[in-house]
């Protein structure tokens, strides 16, 4: 097994840093249907100065905007807290995800 890891380049993902989280995020869902949702306008911006801007809404849900302070907590998994809401951080296929719901398969994905 050790030889497999050595040959395959087995390595642990580098730890998530606060700087890597700064940026704009869009709402993503694993729902295979490409229909309009109440989250069509959802997007999140994490600023380097510790402030965030969260816009939510869609065709059947009123648009709202929330601003506040975000915090980063390292660990496994790392977590981003927007005031009192926590989002575990996941890196998958090079995409930074702030997980909203693992069971349903929804998250904020950092825009590239």
Secondary structure by P-SEA (a helix, b strand, c coil): caaaaaaaccccccccccccccbbbbbbbccccccccccccbbbbbccccbbbbbbccccccbbbbbbbbbbbbccccccccccbbbbbbbcccccccccccccbbbbbbcc
